Amino acid sequence: LTQVLSGETFFNENVQLEKEDGTIVPVLFSASPIKDEDQKILGGIVTLMEIDAWTRTDHILRHQNQVLEHIINDHALPVILGHLCQEIEQHFGSGVLASVLLLDEDGCHLRHGAGPSLSESYKQAIDGIAIGPEVGSCAAAAYLKQRVIIPDISTHPNWAKFKDLAESHGLRACWSMPILASDGHALGTFGIYYTVPRTPTTEEAEYVELLAHSASIAIEKGLAKDQLRQQTHALEVVNRIGSSLSAELNLEKLVQAVTDACRELSGAEFGAFFYNMVNEKGESFVLYTISGVPREAFEHFPMPRNTPIFAPTFSGEATVRIADVTADPRYGHTAPYHGLPPGHLPVRSYLAVPVVSRTRDVLGGLFFGHSKPNVFTPTAETMVTGIASQAAIAIDNARLYESAQKEIDQRKRAAENLKRLASIVESSQDAIYSINTDGIIMSWNNGAEKMYGYTASELLGLSFSCLLLPDVRQDASSQLDVLLKHKGNVIPESLRIKKDGMVFPVSLSISSIMDVDGILIGHSLIERDVSEQKRIGEALQTSESRLQAIWENSPTVKFVKDLEGKYQMVNKRFESIFQKTREMIIGKTDWDLLGSQFAAQLVAHDQKVLDSRTPQEFEEQIQFPDGLHTYLSTKFPLYNAEGIPYAVCGIATDITARKRTEQAIQELNDSLERRVADRTRDLLMYQENLRGMASELVVTEQRERRRLATELHDYLAQLLVVCRLKLTQARNEWSLPSLKTNLEEIDTIISDSLTYTRTLIAELSPTILYELGLVPALIWLGQQMERHGLHVEVQAGDQSIHLPEDQAIFVFQAVRELLFNIIKHSGINDATVSLDGHADQKIEVLVQDKGQGFQPALGSTDFTNPGKFGLFSIRERAEALGGQFHIQSAPGQGTQAKLVVPLQPGPAPVSPNPAFTESLKPQNQSLPRPSKKNVVRILLVDDHAMIREGIRTLLEHHEDFLIVGEAKNGEEALEMTDLVHPGVVVMDVNMPKLNGIEATKLLAKEHPSVRVIGLSVHEDKQIETLLLEAGATMYVTKGSVASQLVEAIRHVVKQPL
């Protein structure tokens, strides 16, 4: 200080001070002298700053510089706000989470801005929250524009509605700092959350307030960029629509372009232009264009009505902009809907601008809507109003263009009509010519030249009297007067003379020709040569005479009735059979002539013909004195010139004799049909009996095959397995080389015998079909076909299909027969078998190949061809079961065999029976328990006691194995497992009641710690796969038990569960 008072200056010198409590505080010492105007030292200014505070200040300044760099480099606003939140969390330490909420464009809601440490579910829950003085922390701070501190969320009323939400995310306290713009309005808020109840320190509050200033700079710049982008876009749209308005003359395209541009500029979801077509009530308008939604969105709703909201637009009084239609006092007072019609597009924000022409006529209105309130701004209103003014001028221009175009088109059509009329006159076959009031010919068409033989040059300027007969030419004027008396009507016949002197009749019409002032200047005549018509009329009269003769003298009955059923015409045959004169019949009805018993049928037939308007035939019966007669009547309607029926004409032929003959023949046919039906029924019964016998033979054959296969499996195969076990034990116990060699040879012989036995069992009756069902059996069959050089792909849509035994056997044997046919005759090595169950309770099997194919027989089956008897047998068996069998094949196109059998579910899988528990408990002895820690507890499961005994003998020689129990089927295995708690279960596959695969599934579910080793006399991969899928750890064939089972047990015990 002495040096300072002497004139020296110090800046940020490190010194140490001692506080009152004796602590040493490092500070930065800065000092400079204070001088007067004469440079005399009056004193000194000293600044002491704790080094920690200076470090924090320096950190804040550096962070602010970083934020400013982000802003200058145009980084995205979410990136900047996220950086600010992370800075707060890092600066304040653990237990602090920061977020930023931004005020929405409507100024009433907060939207998510940043919050890197908050969960997504929490951010979604508070996104869009409405601001208010008592709503949370951030919403209140945005509303009050001041800091809001909530030290304990659980007790503060501001958080009453959000307390559970906050606590579920571990938030206990929250305070908020408003982010204010340079003009003081709120831009958003900083939200600071604590995981424990507390208030911010003064340093924290000041720090966040400083960062809020940085955030406001970033937000305002982002808003300014958005506004600039929107203004740029608006200018582009205005320029584009300006160019379109000046160039487009098509009214529809012009109005559509205006509607689209205004919707884009205003931010509307949809917009429309309505023509101002007002009815007498002032309520009808026409939708012209639509934008933003399909036109169908408005097609089912009535047009805008003359309501208080719509009226100012269609009257051209003013533009209407409403922030929220539903809150407007004019809304909802007009019947019948009192608001928007049901299903109408949602409208909250509303903008309507009238389109007024230069003559102040209101052309219509531009209407825009949005489902959210407060969307349309004054700027949008100004832009839309400006475009509407320009659009009105463009619409006027387009209308003028359309009017001019229409007038041009009308003139073109008039000229074309004149040309067409002249062409018609010239091309007409009729004579068309004109005369003046003095009877002088003024025009003469081609038809007149052809009809009369005179050219136009010969007759123009002459009197039309030259066309009249010589004896009336002197009185031409009177002849003209006669014609004029018929003006407007057709004169049926008048005589004319041709150039060659030939006289011929014409029909003619005459009409007046007036000038533009309506003064008569002449007459036009149209004449037609009716010579041919007269000839035809005479021929027609002759024809009518002939027809009348046919009508009267026909042997059939002929008549005509009017719509009331009264006879108008009858022929002589009608008179003779009814024995009445024509005068007695005309005007009478069937009710009058026949009585009610027969008249009703005839009247109904007449009405049916009139209703259908088509000719129809009926058999009708009438009682005469000699008995009942049957007539075949053909009836048809008669039409007038307008095509309306006015009568019914009938022609009836007496077929009584023919009907009697037909009845006799029918009786004979009925007798023959009964006899044939009796014979057919007998044949069908015999056929059914034969089919039943054939089916029973097939089932019996399969049962015998299964019995033989079971005998081989249950006795011969099991004995061979036991022999191999005993030989293995003997081979291990006896050391004599010669004896061991003999034993090995015997073992080989037994192994070959066991292999042959397995093959024989599979060929006789595949066990897999009875144990696992049809689908696994077909998969096994496909694998067996590989031995014959055929690769079979089996496709099963439903693996759980279960059929009764006879059905499953039949389907299996049919597929095997078809596959062997493919091997023999197709010439290829690939086939496909597909199996599928249908909703209509049918199973469909397809066996297909792409081989050389054949031509299926069109008639009966040819049993001399290879494989044909097998196909016939399959078809017969399928039909006996209520199914079908079809073959589709063609030479070079492969073969497809389809077998359809009614789906009859087979028996459900057998479940373990708890009743075995007592019988399986050991009597008078305790259950075996392990004596050593590493002893493996083993349960043997096989339906053959010899096999169990052989395996027990094999395993008991090993001290680390303990046989804790035996079971002879799957049910007992489950019960024994509950009782003796084995570590390993040696499980046979083929067992009664519950087989090894099903038992393994239940063991894996109920005792997942137990390891299962599957055993089977079969070596089929399909059985191994199904067993492993059921939960077994390993699979060993019984033929290799002696050499592999011990190592298999030790291997599975070492594997982790």
BELCOR-V151611 format. One record per run of one state. SS is the DSSP state (H for helix, E for strand, C for the rest). FROM is the first residue (numbers start at 1). TO is the last residue. Records with the same first field share a line. If there is no record, write none. Layout:
SS: FROM-TO ; FROM-TO
This chain:
C: 1-1 ; 6-9 ; 19-23 ; 36-40 ; 73-76 ; 93-95 ; 104-108 ; 115-119 ; 127-129 ; 131-137 ; 145-147 ; 151-156 ; 160-162 ; 169-172 ; 181-185 ; 195-201 ; 248-250 ; 267-269 ; 276-285 ; 292-295 ; 300-307 ; 315-319 ; 323-324 ; 328-348 ; 357-361 ; 371-377 ; 428-430 ; 437-439 ; 445-445 ; 453-455 ; 460-462 ; 468-469 ; 486-489 ; 498-502 ; 515-519 ; 530-530 ; 554-556 ; 563-566 ; 571-571 ; 579-581 ; 586-589 ; 595-595 ; 613-615 ; 625-626 ; 640-644 ; 655-655 ; 734-736 ; 765-766 ; 773-773 ; 789-790 ; 797-802 ; 804-804 ; 826-829 ; 839-841 ; 850-867 ; 881-883 ; 890-894 ; 903-904 ; 906-913 ; 921-935 ; 942-944 ; 957-960 ; 968-969 ; 981-983 ; 989-995 ; 1007-1010 ; 1017-1020 ; 1031-1033 ; 1055-1057
H: 2-5 ; 51-72 ; 77-92 ; 120-126 ; 138-144 ; 157-159 ; 163-168 ; 202-247 ; 251-266 ; 296-299 ; 308-314 ; 325-327 ; 378-427 ; 446-452 ; 456-459 ; 464-467 ; 470-485 ; 531-553 ; 572-578 ; 582-585 ; 590-594 ; 596-612 ; 656-733 ; 737-764 ; 767-772 ; 774-788 ; 805-825 ; 868-880 ; 914-920 ; 945-956 ; 970-980 ; 996-1006 ; 1021-1030 ; 1038-1054
E: 10-18 ; 24-35 ; 41-50 ; 96-103 ; 109-114 ; 130-130 ; 148-150 ; 173-180 ; 186-194 ; 270-275 ; 286-291 ; 320-322 ; 349-356 ; 362-370 ; 431-436 ; 440-444 ; 463-463 ; 490-497 ; 503-514 ; 520-529 ; 557-562 ; 567-570 ; 616-624 ; 627-639 ; 645-654 ; 791-796 ; 803-803 ; 830-838 ; 842-849 ; 884-889 ; 895-902 ; 905-905 ; 936-941 ; 961-967 ; 984-988 ; 1011-1016 ; 1034-1037
